[in-house]
Amino acid sequence: MSEKTEADIHAAAIGPIVSSGHLASGALPALSEVEFGMIMLSHAFNRWMVRCIAAAGVPDLSPLDVLVLHNINHRNKGKTLADICLVLNIEDTHTVAYALKKLERQKLIQSGKRGKEKLVLITPKGREVCERYASIREELLVKSVLSTEVSSEALSKVAARIRALSGHYDQASRAAASL
């Protein structure tokens, strides 16, 4: 058996850390802990993306704008609105359409065609911004995470669990929509 750390003993004494006690009172209180962690993580991640892209030279983008820009830059292939929404698991296509217009106005992306299908493509300016973002990310975020001795394998396992949980939330949202 492994020895409990002081942090483990303290955590057990104060109970689960949740945002809503009434949601932790059911059959799976740990899920409420995960939800609170996801809330904190999503807000921190959104702040990070906005500040990193601003440091890369493009202020005034929203977190969604940044996600869409990186997705369009991915593999240097043209993307349709449907492609972007599918990969990013976004249901409200109008929010992505607005992000595309905003990115195009800033000359970070451009419109194109594949047959009759409208595509968006990264511009040289957009690619340069993504490269600056990646460089800043390496310097400020990756080095920080590496210093905590979290292994790449451990992070991959967490990512797989999060993706699996997203499927449960998607299924539950479909069920809730039918009530």
Residue pairs with C-beta under 8 A, 6 or more apart in sequence:
11 17
16 24
16 29
16 30
16 32
16 33
17 33
17 36
18 24
18 29
18 32
18 33
18 35
18 36
19 32
19 35
19 36
19 39
20 32
23 32
23 35
24 32
24 33
34 165
38 162
45 63
46 63
48 141
49 63
49 66
49 67
50 61
50 62
50 63
50 66
52 66
52 133
52 136
52 137
52 140
52 141
53 59
53 61
53 65
53 66
53 69
53 129
53 133
54 60
54 61
55 132
55 136
56 129
56 132
56 133
56 136
57 129
57 132
58 106
58 108
58 129
61 69
61 102
61 103
62 99
64 90
64 95
64 96
64 99
65 99
65 102
65 103
66 133
67 88
68 84
68 88
68 96
68 99
68 100
68 103
69 103
69 108
69 109
69 122
69 126
69 129
69 130
70 130
70 133
71 79
71 84
71 87
71 88
72 79
72 84
72 103
72 109
72 120
72 121
72 122
72 126
73 122
73 126
73 127
73 130
76 122
76 127
78 112
78 114
78 119
78 120
78 121
79 119
79 120
79 121
80 117
80 118
80 119
80 120
81 93
81 96
81 97
81 100
81 118
81 120
82 93
84 90
84 96
84 100
84 120
85 91
85 93
85 96
88 96
89 166
89 170
90 96
100 109
100 120
103 109
103 120
103 126
104 110
104 111
104 120
107 123
107 125
107 126
108 122
108 123
108 125
108 126
108 129
109 120
109 121
109 122
109 123
109 126
110 120
110 121
110 123
111 118
111 119
111 120
111 121
112 118
112 119
112 120
112 121
113 119
122 130
145 155
